[in-house]
Amino acid sequence: MESPLIVVDGWRAGCRDTTNLREEAWSFALDQRAFGPRRLLVAFSDRRGRFRGLAHTARTSPAELALGPCIRHAGRGAAAAVAFCDEPLVLGPPPPDLAARFASARSIAAAHGVHLVDWFACDDDLFRSTRIALDPDSEWWDVPPAPRWAR
């Protein structure tokens, strides 16, 4: 029997970090393999995209299962997140379950008060933005404004 324990590592960005996740998400996708194969990497930001922290863990099955622990470890207080998962990809149209998987991942993030902007699937050769695959004409950074009471 496998252990239900999900071990997460990560860190919070320093106050001088000027990384903008909104502008540099593809750079994160290109660099995610530095954390090793079969990993889930989740980057966190404020509503405008200012990087707040990062968490990573071994890819689970399903991969979305590790999203909650990553948020609890390094994403508290973040408004947005982008996930990068080292998982097999094939050329051609996205898999038929992609929309359901993304909806599930967004629901998990929302339960922690974080808006999941995108889920990038990455392997040695290919990258896929779930948001672009599902709705290529929409605004990519779709973080809703803060509630009126929180402004």
C-alpha positions, -999 to +999 in steps of 0.1 A: +000+000+000+013+034-009+017+061+017-008+089+015+019+113+027+028+140+001+062+156+009+064+191-004+094+214-005+094+251-014+101+287-004+087+321-003+101+350-024+120+377-008+107+413-008+132+423-034+123+396-059+109+413-090+099+381-109+065+385-125+047+351-130+023+367-154+052+376-178+075+347-171+053+316-169+069+301-200+104+305-184+091+285-154+079+258-178+112+256-195+131+254-161+107+231-142+127+200-151+155+213-129+135+200-100+138+165-114+116+142-135+080+134-126+076+165-104+048+190-099+059+226-095+035+253-084+044+290-085+024+315-066+018+353-071-004+382-061-032+393-084-009+413-107+016+384-111+043+394-086+060+361-076+053+351-040+067+316-037+071+281-051+064+246-040+073+213-056+067+176-049+067+142-066+039+139-092+010+120-078-017+100-095-038+119-104-013+148-105-039+173-092-039+155-059-006+172-049-019+207-056-036+212-022-005+202-002+016+226-024-007+255-017-007+248+020+031+246+021+040+278+001+009+294-013-009+308+017-019+344+011-013+341-027-040+352-051-029+331-080-010+300-090+004+284-121+012+246-120+039+230-141+037+192-142+063+169-157+039+144-174+040+126-208+026+146-238+018+136-273+016+158-304-019+165-316-051+175-299-053+176-261-066+145-243-104+144-239-102+146-201-082+178-201-111+201-193-123+179-164-088+177-150-083+214-152-117+221-136-108+197-108-074+214-102-091+248-102-116+236-077-088+224-054-070+257-056-102+277-051-109+257-019-076+272-006-085+307-017-061+306-047-070+311-084-053+285-106-045+304-138-030+276-158-017+240-157+014+235-179+021+199-189+058+195-197+081+167-207+115+166-223+103+176-257+068+192-255+049+218-234+012+225-233-007+253-216-041+239-206-057+274-208-044+280-243-054+244-254-089+248-240-096+284-250-069+300-272-089+333-276-094+341-240-073+364-218-046+341-204-042+359-170-077+356-158-073+364-121-105+380-108-103+413-090-102+413-052-135+413-035-147+448-027-143+442+010-107+432+005-096+463-015 
